[in-house]
Amino acid sequence: MVQDDWEIFKQQLFAKSSIDLNQYKPAQMQRRITNLMNRHGVATFTAFFKLLEKDAKLYKDFIDYLTINVTEFFRTPEKFVELEDKVIPELLKRSPYLNIWSAGCSTGAEPYSLAMILLDRAPSARHRILATDLDIEMLAKAKQGVYTAGELKNIPPARIAKYFAAKGDSRAVKDEVKALVEFQRHNLLLDRFETGFDLILCRNVVIYFTEEAKDALYRRFFTALKPGGVFFVGGTEAILNFRDIGFQHYLPFFYRKPL
Ligand SMILES: C[S@@+](CC[C@H](N)C(=O)[O-])C[C@H]1O[C@@H](n2cnc3c(N)ncnc32)[C@H](O)[C@@H]1O
């Protein structure tokens, strides 16, 4: 009965949102959703779905809660130092204009961090950073590019002065930074992938995905990279079977597709 309730809920949610909970770890997902149901005094998943259908605000909060949008500029700063000082300069030796994908970009801190690095290292309007996320609310905030001082805490003052303009109490990303970034809604578990990337970042996105979903996703990223392209993952997301997928180890948390 409990199992049926969960199965029906997954189907209903997929029909409404295109989010496929079959590809997320069931124990963690059920626990997270049950926590939320308890807060609303609902005992079954299907009763919770009825509530989601009725209450647009709750539905939005639920999607936010499932997708967990926490992000930071230059997240794990020491890894971004390696990215800036070693990975990007090596990629630039092979191709002067980089095609980069920030997959699961949340409110835009990650793609804008990349854009600032490119503008400092190799200024050109011809780089392209594709920044995608499942969550349209996050993409709307990302496109605005307005952040509080607290959100900019990892960025040195000189870079803030160069790439942000004051906007009330907040800071707005300048147009030259925005010009490099193209935002699109994209579901990593469902939608087709572009190919031809020099660098792909998928950081802190796959935490709740099943091992099978993660493996399939990493294989699709491998295909999406150019030969010599680099895949950069989150600070706790080392890929154990990287060789099996075809990657070479490059630096901790960076993998390379052979030339
Ligand atoms: C924790 S944030 C990570 C943001 C950024 N990559 C970072 O490391 O700071 C995870 C993002 O992944 C997105 N996400 C979750 N599942 C996704 C999916 N199936 N397809 C695309 N984006 C997804 C969420 O909406 C969220 O914005």
The ligand as an ORCA input file, in Angstrom:
! r2SCAN-3c Opt
* xyz 0 1
  C      23.005     22.841     -5.057
  S      22.712     23.641     -6.587
  C      24.346     23.689     -7.247
  C      24.637     24.968     -7.989
  C      26.092     25.083     -8.493
  N      26.391     24.065     -9.467
  C      27.070     25.037     -7.344
  O      27.821     24.067     -7.230
  O      27.078     25.968     -6.539
  C      21.939     22.317     -7.510
  C      21.154     22.798     -8.719
  O      20.874     21.663     -9.552
  C      19.593     21.817    -10.095
  N      19.070     20.507    -10.486
  C      18.647     19.486     -9.692
  N      18.225     18.459    -10.421
  C      18.392     18.827    -11.731
  C      18.120     18.191    -12.981
  N      17.599     16.965    -13.040
  N      18.416     18.876    -14.120
  C      18.942     20.126    -14.063
  N      19.202     20.777    -12.924
  C      18.931     20.138    -11.769
  C      18.794     22.473     -8.977
  O      17.648     23.139     -9.471
  C      19.814     23.404     -8.346
  O      19.707     24.711     -8.839
*
